[in-house]
Amino acid sequence: MTVLASGSKGNSTVIASAKTRILVDAGLSCRELLKRLAAAGEDPAALTAILITHEHQDHVAGLAVLARRLKIPVFFTEPTHRAWVRMLTPRTTMSYAKWLDHVQAEKEERARAVAAAQALTAEILAEGPGSRAQDPESVLDEGVELSGETDPDFELPAEAEESCEPGETRAAAKADPTFLPEVEYFRAGHAFCIGDIDINPFTIPHDAADPCGFVFHARAESIRMAVATDLGYIPPNVKQALRGVDVLLLESNHDLEMLKDGPYPWSVKQRVLSRVGHLSNHATAEFLLRDYDGGAHTIVLGHLSESNNLPALAKLAAEQAIGERMTLLGNRIVLAAQHEPLEPICL
């Protein structure tokens, strides 16, 4: 496990076996992610896929550009992918005045079409017996010819459609901010694999479309690593998923008193403190004290708030919770940083 960045300004982690390398989230710019990968000794070209926990900006900021550059698939849940597409799709709005102008223009267009049709009918009737008026199909053809340009269902002739070159189509697709080389869907609670790594996604409580945490199992090495951040609390399904892991990246976002006295607006404080917000140092320590099975080689505390937490406070709370279970061989606690990669954890 190599944590490239962890915090409210961007999150990204590499999980790697001997044959497969997965980037979990891409919450920094493409350029910054490439810099972090280089600093950590990771070759971007060796990445197998990108796996997304949820669609918040600090987890997907560089996703599209990086995926297109590396030409690798992106794995989402379907609701997360839809939410991400909606987030990036430009929204067009129309004022009431512009809407009235649009309606008026449509009315005038229809009036002109009716007037032209009436003039055509009068001209045909004036031609007398034997004229085109005696042939209903000819009148119908005239009407189609007249209204074709303004008919919303009007289709261009085949030769006009063929004038659009494939190169232009490809360029338009790449100009789309949601274009990705390949998209794969998974579902929480349903295991899948990428290369030789088995992945068990589990639902986490957070204010996103379909947020997930992951347990990774490298079959050849028989090593299990887990990523569980952005949780408002730790429900039973998460506690169960985190049993038997060798490396655990777990959120320890804020100190309760610092958050209450901190600079955030009250509405943001309420969100962070809610059951779909973020774990406090206290909540993380409670999990480590009461529900953690004690089997991990390393516990990485991540997603620390720069405004409402101190690394020393987060580490102290976790160390006190683990207590006597800490040894030189296991349960060491390290802190993931926002501005530089963490030293790779290799087992």
BELZI-V655367 format. One record per helix or strand. SS is the DSSP state (A for helix, B for strand). FROM is the first residue (numbers start at 1). TO is the last residue. If there is no record, write none. Layout:
# BELZI-V655367
SS & FROM & TO
SS & FROM & TO
This chain:
# BELZI-V655367
B & 2 & 5
B & 12 & 16
B & 21 & 24
A & 30 & 39
A & 44 & 46
B & 49 & 51
A & 57 & 60
A & 63 & 70
B & 73 & 76
A & 78 & 88
A & 96 & 126
A & 132 & 134
A & 136 & 150
A & 158 & 161
A & 166 & 175
B & 183 & 185
B & 192 & 194
B & 197 & 203
B & 212 & 218
B & 223 & 228
A & 236 & 241
B & 247 & 251
B & 254 & 254
A & 256 & 261
A & 266 & 273
B & 280 & 280
A & 281 & 290
B & 298 & 302
A & 311 & 325
B & 332 & 335
